[in-house]
């Protein structure tokens, strides 16, 4: 038995802490109640969690986890050959896709160039057919009033 002030038991200090916890914020009181009831199991829970973490860490560090080998040599060889074949197929498809993208880009460039040339040719004929622009004079009338000129309507 421990001599700690707050231990998982029904002592005056833990009861007071639980009541104060409920008065301040009810989840604190509930957490204190859970500690009083199940607090003696925390040491075993902590030990179990540490053991599980250690087992998981040792499995991840093991060579069986890192190698990717199953232990069946025939299956591992077949899988490796299939992965290599798929990788080569993927590289071939990526190359074909890049060629198609280049082809489509060249088609767009040619189409845009043709449209631009057509536009420039039509623009040139429009400019050639129009007479030279004359300067536009203002047609507003101005009234004269006692030596001052006042714009009229």
N, C-alpha and C positions, 0 to 999 in steps of 0.2 A: 504494500500500500504506500502511495506517495503522500508526501506532506505538502504538496502544492496547494495554493489557495484556491485556484480554479482547477479542479479535477473532475472527471466524469462521475460524479456522485451527487446525491441529494444533500448538499451542505448548505448552510445559511448563505455563504458567499455565492454559490452557483444559483440559488433560488433568487437572491437579490439581483444578480446580473441578468437573469432571465426576465424578471419583472421590469427592470430598467430598460432592457432591450425592447420589450413590448411597448413601453411607454414612448420611447424615442422613435422607433421604426419597427413595425411588427415583424419583418423578416429577421431582424437581429434577435428578437426574443425567440422566434421559431428555431433559428440556428442554435441558440444556447440550449433550448429544450432538446434538440437532436443530439447535441454534444453530451448533455447529461445522460440521456438514455443510451446512446450507442457509442459514446466516446471511448469506452474501454476496448472496442473493436478496432480503433484507428491504428494501433500498433500492428495488428495482424494485416489489416488492409494495406498499410504502407509497405510491409514486408512483401506481400503478394504482388503489389504493383512494381516494386523494385525487381523482384524475381522475373516477372513477365517482361520488363524492359530489358533486363540483362539477356534473357533468352532471345528476344527479337534482335538485339544488337549483335549477338554472337552468330545468329543465322545470317544476317546481312553480311557479316564479315567472312563467312565461310566461303571456301572456293566453289562449292556446289551452287551457291546463289549467284556468284559473279560469272561463272563460266558459261552458263546457258546450256550446258550439256545435260541430257536427261539420263545418261548411263546406258542407253540403248544405242550402240555404235551405228547400226544400220540406219536407224531412224535419224540420228544426228547427221550422218553423211547425206542422206536424202534431203533433209531439211536445209542443209547448207547449200547443196546443189540447186534446190528450188529457189532459195533466196538469191543466189548468184544469178540464176536465169531471170528472175523477176527484176533484179536490179538492171541487168542488161536490157531487158525489154523496156523498162522505164526510161533508161537513157536513150534508147532508140525513139520512143514516143516523144520525149522531150525535144530531140533533134528535129523530128518531123513537125512538131508544133512550132518550133522556132522558124523553120523554113516556111511554113504556112503564114506565120505572122509577117515575115519579110515580104512574101508574095502579096498578102492583103494590103500591107502598107504601100507597096509599089503601085498596086492598082488604085488605091485612094489618091496617091500623089499624081498619077497620070490623069485620073479623072479631074482632080482639082486643077491641074495645069491646063487641061483642055477647056474647062469651064472658064478659067481666068483669061485664056487667050480669046475665047469667043466674046467674053464681056469687053475686053480691051478693044477688039476689032469693032464691035457694035458701038462702043463709046467713041471711037475715032471717027466713024462715019457720021454719027450724030453731031459731033463738034464741027466736022467739015461742012455739013449741010446747013448749019445755022448761020444767019448773017451776023456780022460783027455787032456786038452789043453797043448801043448808044448810051451816053450818060443820061440819066433821068433827071429832069429839072423839077424843082419843087413847085407845086401848083397852089400853094397857100397864098391867100390874099392878105395883104397887110393894109390896115387903115391908117390914115394919117390924122392926127388929132393935135392941133395946137403945137406943131413943131416936133411932137413926139410920135413915134410910130408904135402903134398898138396892134398886136396880131388880132385879126378878126376871124369871125367864123362864117 
